[in-house]
Structure formats: structure tokens, C-alpha cells
Amino acid sequence: MVVAKEDQIAEIESLFAKYFQIKNENLIVSEKSGSGQFENKFNYFFVRHKAYEGTEKTAPNIIIWGNAGQFSEDLDALKPSKTIQTGPFEIHYYKNIWAKNQLIAWVKKDASNAEESTIKAIAAACTNYFYLNETLPGNMLPSKYIDSINRLISDNYGFKLAIPSQFKLEMTNTEIIWLRQETTRFYRDIFINIFSDSLPIDSKENAIENRNLFCKKYLKNDEGTLVLVSTSPTFLSYFKKTTDLGNANTSTLRGWYQEEGTYRRGPFIRTFFHDKPHKRYIALDQFVYAPDMPRSMFYHTAEIIARSLTFNK
């Protein structure tokens, strides 16, 4: 959510459309994929500072632009968790002011007339803050069931990760942990593969082959056919070393899967964690099928879950 003075809303919206909308690098909107249109990582909505009287202030991510009435007055009396200087502008960061799991960035002065380079820097700073600090969306209330799954993973596999409470355990053995959430509108899966680091995953081709190896063994759709990485030139895959997960020994394959013999496909993100002391890889594979919904929320949740994985000491 973006809060601004009433006479600034139109100008602020144009700034956000130009500078603040970073894209998921492979989340092409299916029906528009030919024109290369991508989904945004964050979708902002804009409110006037009078919205303080409503429920808008409980939004998970809020940017406050300059003097925004009671919003900025509340923050002015509090100590920010962090302050950064971008040109002549200060950005103050806060957490959990009007709601739990909430992130707030306050650009203390109206920056709408700033130089283009400054606006870009402010956009990068705010986006980076939200991206690196956002907690898992959805119901994260304590759950005895998820707590038991976390203990199982930690005790038997030697690592931990954050799992939203909507997921249920489908299958587990020495080389896989499979969790799933299914509703009438969508389904999404956490598919974890554990294997020796003698298997090569140093290229996109090897990473795709590795994913297909486990999918052929364990994943079939309702028609009994395979769920493999899409080979369509429209739905591309990307592979790169990952440096923003706090773990130097990671790499990520992003792409689309295709349910063989159907028109069903969806995005996946597969992160390989190299556990050198135990000479193994943990491949955290997350994929979703949500044909009538924006997929960026699901995809971003997958990235947050990936950042949460840590090995036991």
C-alpha cells in the first residue's frame, strides 16, 4: 500500500508504475506470453492519508510518501528499525506498527519532484527492504501438525525451513519430502529431494535433468502422465548461482512445468543447497497451478521459504 496526500495520488501512481514495479523473471502471464509480459513481484494500491481511519493501515507492506497525516505522525514518535540516506531523502523503516508481520518504509520528504536517479534509488531501497524482510503470508498461527513436520525434517534430514500451516505431508522417504496444499482454485507443492553431490547440477541442462529424474519417479497427474519441465520456447527456464539466500553454495532453476497430455502448466522454483559436510544436495522444489489467479504471490512465498532453509549445526 502507498499512502500520500490527496493531490499527489496521480503523480505518485505514475512514479510507481515507472520505477517500483520489479518483475518476476520467469512469471510470464500465460495468455500474454507471446508479448513477454511478466507479473510484478509487488502490487501496490494507493490511498489518501485519511485512510488511517479504516483497515488499510493493516496492509503487510506500506510506503508512506512525505507528510501523510496521522500515518506519519504516529511514526514520528517512534524509533525506526533502520534509516538510510538516498540523496537528500531519508527513508525510515519500521516493523509491526499497525499489524503483525508488517513492513513500513517512510520517505520522510515528498520526493515526487526529485531527479530520476534519486527516484530509482528510493525505489530500489524500498523494494529491497520489502523483499528481504517480508515474512510468510498466510496463516502462520502455531500449528501442532506443522510443528511435528518440522521436527520430523530436522531430526531425520538435518535441516529446517519455514512451512506455511496450510500444507499437508503427502509422502516422505530417504530421498524426498513432499508437502501439498490443494483447494478448489489452486494447488501448490513443496517437493524436497535429497541426493548425493556426485550428481552434476552445474548447468541448466543438468538441473532440468535432475528435476525430471525425481518427477518421473514420484509425480504423476490425475491422468497418470508425467509432470516435467516444459520444453516450450514460450515458457523458458533460467539457471544461475544464487547469492541472496545467505548461503554461498546454492543455485536456482526457475521455469515452468507441463502436465503431459494436458494444457495445465505452472511456474516452479527449484533451489539447490549444497551440504558439503554430508556430500549431498537438498533440492527445494516449489510449484503451483493457479490458472485464474495472479501467481506472483505464490511465487514470492516460494522465494521466502527458500531463504528460510538452514542446516542443523
C-alpha positions in Angstrom: 0.0 0.0 0.0 1.2 3.6 -0.7 -0.1 6.5 1.4 0.1 10.1 0.0 -1.7 13.4 0.1 -4.8 13.6 -1.9 -3.4 15.9 -4.5 -0.3 13.7 -5.0 -2.0 10.4 -5.7 -2.0 10.6 -9.5 1.7 11.7 -9.6 2.7 9.0 -7.1 1.0 6.3 -9.1 2.9 7.3 -12.3 6.2 7.1 -10.4 5.4 3.7 -9.0 4.4 2.4 -12.5 7.7 3.6 -13.8 10.2 2.8 -11.1 8.8 0.5 -8.4 7.5 -2.5 -10.3 10.2 -5.1 -10.4 9.3 -8.3 -12.3 9.5 -12.0 -11.6 12.0 -13.0 -14.1 10.1 -16.0 -15.5 6.5 -15.5 -14.4 5.1 -14.8 -17.8 1.3 -14.4 -17.8 0.3 -17.4 -19.8 -2.3 -15.9 -22.1 0.1 -13.0 -22.9 3.3 -14.9 -23.0 3.9 -14.2 -26.7 4.3 -10.5 -25.9 6.7 -11.2 -23.0 4.5 -9.7 -20.2 5.6 -10.5 -16.7 3.9 -10.4 -13.3 5.0 -7.9 -10.7 6.7 -9.1 -7.5 4.7 -6.5 -5.6 1.4 -4.9 -6.5 0.7 -1.6 -4.8 -2.6 0.2 -4.2 -2.8 3.8 -3.4 -4.7 5.5 -0.6 -5.0 9.1 0.8 -3.8 9.8 4.3 -7.5 9.8 5.5 -7.4 6.0 5.1 -5.9 5.9 8.6 -9.4 5.7 10.0 -10.1 2.4 8.1 -8.5 -1.0 7.8 -6.0 0.0 5.1 -3.2 0.5 7.7 -3.1 -3.2 8.4 -1.6 -3.9 4.9 1.5 -6.1 5.0 3.7 -3.6 3.1 3.3 0.2 3.3 5.2 3.0 1.7 4.4 6.5 3.2 5.2 9.3 0.9 6.2 12.6 2.7 3.7 14.1 5.2 0.7 11.7 5.3 -1.3 12.9 8.3 -1.8 10.5 11.2 0.3 7.8 9.5 3.5 9.9 9.6 2.5 11.5 13.0 2.4 8.0 14.6 5.8 7.1 13.1 7.4 10.4 14.0 7.1 9.5 17.7 8.8 6.1 17.2 12.3 5.0 16.6 12.8 3.4 13.2 14.4 -0.1 12.9 16.7 1.4 10.3 17.3 4.7 8.5 19.1 5.1 5.1 20.0 8.2 3.2 19.2 8.4 -0.5 20.5 11.7 -1.9 18.7 14.4 0.1 16.0 12.0 1.2 15.8 9.8 4.3 13.9 6.5 4.3 12.9 5.3 7.7 12.0 1.6 8.1 9.6 0.2 10.7 8.1 -3.2 11.5 4.7 -4.2 13.1 3.3 -0.8 13.8 -0.4 -1.3 12.9 -0.4 -5.0 12.3 1.7 -8.1 12.8 4.2 -9.1 10.1 4.0 -5.6 8.7 6.8 -3.7 7.0 6.8 0.1 6.5 9.0 2.4 4.5 8.6 6.1 5.2 10.1 8.5 2.6 10.3 11.5 5.0 10.1 14.3 2.4 7.9 14.4 -0.7 10.3 13.0 -3.4 7.9 13.3 -6.4 9.9 16.2 -7.9 13.3 14.6 -7.2 15.7 13.7 -10.0 15.1 10.5 -11.9 18.2 8.8 -10.5 17.1 9.6 -6.9 13.6 8.1 -7.5 15.2 5.0 -8.9 17.4 4.8 -5.8 14.4 5.2 -3.5 12.5 2.5 -5.4 15.4 0.1 -5.2 15.9 0.8 -1.4 12.2 0.2 -0.6 11.8 -2.8 -2.8 14.9 -4.4 -1.4 13.7 -3.8 2.2 10.3 -5.5 1.5 11.9 -8.3 -0.5 14.5 -9.3 2.1 12.4 -8.8 5.2 8.9 -10.0 4.3 7.6 -12.8 6.4 5.5 -15.7 5.1 2.0 -14.6 4.1 -1.0 -16.7 5.1 -2.0 -18.4 8.3 1.2 -18.7 10.4 -0.5 -19.3 13.7 1.0 -22.1 15.8 0.1 -25.5 14.5 0.9 -28.7 16.2 0.7 -30.5 12.9 3.3 -28.3 11.2 5.5 -28.3 14.3 5.5 -32.1 14.1 6.5 -32.0 10.4 9.3 -29.5 11.3 10.6 -31.9 14.0 10.5 -34.8 11.5 12.5 -32.9 8.9 15.1 -31.6 11.5 15.5 -34.9 13.2 15.6 -37.1 10.1 17.2 -34.9 7.4 19.3 -32.3 9.4 17.8 -29.1 8.2 15.0 -26.7 8.9 12.7 -24.4 6.9 9.5 -22.3 7.4 6.4 -24.1 6.2 3.0 -22.4 6.0 0.4 -24.1 8.1 -1.8 -24.8 5.1 0.5 -27.6 3.8 -0.1 -31.3 4.5 2.5 -34.0 4.3 1.9 -36.3 1.2 5.0 -38.6 1.3 8.4 -39.0 2.8 11.3 -41.4 2.4 15.1 -41.3 2.4 15.2 -39.1 -0.7 12.0 -37.0 -0.8 9.8 -34.9 1.4 6.6 -33.9 -0.3 4.0 -31.4 1.1 0.9 -30.1 -0.7 -1.9 -27.6 -0.4 -4.9 -28.1 -2.6 -8.1 -26.0 -2.9 -10.9 -25.7 -5.5 -9.0 -22.8 -7.1 -5.3 -23.8 -7.0 -2.8 -26.3 -5.7 0.8 -25.8 -4.7 3.6 -28.2 -3.7 6.8 -28.3 -1.7 8.8 -31.1 -3.2 12.2 -31.6 -1.5 14.7 -34.0 -3.0 17.8 -35.3 -1.1 20.6 -36.8 -3.2 24.4 -37.3 -3.5 26.5 -34.4 -4.7 28.1 -36.8 -7.2 25.1 -36.0 -9.4 26.0 -32.9 -11.6 23.8 -29.8 -11.4 26.3 -27.3 -12.7 24.3 -26.3 -15.7 20.7 -25.6 -16.7 20.6 -28.8 -18.7 21.8 -30.9 -15.8 19.5 -29.1 -13.3 16.5 -29.8 -15.6 17.5 -33.5 -16.0 17.8 -33.7 -12.2 14.3 -32.3 -11.7 12.8 -34.6 -14.3 14.5 -37.6 -12.7 12.6 -37.1 -9.4 9.4 -36.0 -11.1 9.3 -39.2 -13.3 9.8 -41.3 -10.1 7.2 -39.6 -7.9 4.9 -37.1 -9.6 2.1 -38.0 -11.9 -1.1 -36.1 -12.6 -4.7 -37.3 -12.3 -4.4 -38.7 -15.8 -1.4 -40.8 -14.8 1.0 -38.9 -17.0 4.3 -37.1 -16.2 4.8 -33.6 -14.8 8.1 -32.5 -16.4 9.9 -29.2 -17.1 8.2 -27.5 -20.1 10.2 -27.7 -23.4 8.1 -24.9 -25.0 10.2 -22.0 -26.3 7.5 -19.7 -24.9 7.9 -20.9 -21.3 11.6 -20.6 -20.7 13.8 -21.8 -17.9 16.6 -19.9 -16.1 19.5 -21.3 -14.1 22.0 -19.3 -12.0 24.2 -19.3 -8.9 22.2 -17.8 -6.0 23.9 -15.3 -3.7 21.0 -13.7 -1.9 20.0 -16.6 0.4 22.8 -16.2 2.9 24.4 -19.4 1.6 27.2 -19.3 -1.0 26.6 -23.0 -2.0 23.3 -22.5 -3.7 21.9 -22.3 -7.3 18.4 -21.9 -8.6 16.5 -23.3 -11.6 13.3 -21.3 -12.4 10.9 -22.3 -15.1 7.5 -23.9 -16.0 6.3 -27.4 -15.7 3.9 -29.1 -18.1 1.4 -31.8 -17.2 1.9 -34.2 -20.1 -1.2 -34.6 -22.3 -3.0 -31.6 -20.8 -2.9 -27.8 -21.1 -2.1 -27.5 -17.4 1.2 -25.8 -16.6 2.6 -23.6 -13.9 5.7 -22.0 -12.6 8.3 -23.6 -10.4 11.4 -22.5 -8.5 14.0 -25.2 -7.6 16.8 -24.2 -5.2 19.8 -26.5 -4.8 21.5 -26.3 -1.4 25.0 -28.0 -1.3 25.5 -29.6 2.1 29.3 -30.1 1.6 30.0 -31.8 5.0 27.5 -34.5 4.2 28.3 -34.7 0.4 24.7 -34.2 -0.6 22.3 -31.7 -2.2 19.0 -30.6 -0.8 16.8 -29.5 -3.8 13.9 -27.4 -2.5 11.4 -27.5 -5.4 8.2 -25.5 -5.2 5.5 -25.3 -7.9 1.9 -24.0 -8.3 -1.1 -24.4 -10.5 -3.4 -21.4 -10.2 -4.8 -20.7 -13.7 -7.3 -18.0 -12.7 -5.2 -16.2 -10.2 -2.2 -13.9 -10.1 0.7 -16.3 -9.4 3.3 -13.7 -8.1 2.1 -14.1 -4.5 2.6 -17.9 -4.6 6.0 -17.5 -6.3 7.2 -14.9 -3.9 6.1 -17.1 -1.0 8.3 -19.8 -2.5 11.3 -17.5 -2.5 10.7 -16.6 1.2 10.5 -20.3 2.1 13.8 -20.9 0.2 15.5 -18.2 2.2 14.4 -19.8 5.4 16.3 -23.1 4.9 19.2 -23.7 7.3 21.2 -26.7 8.1 21.4 -28.0 11.7 24.6 -27.2 13.5 
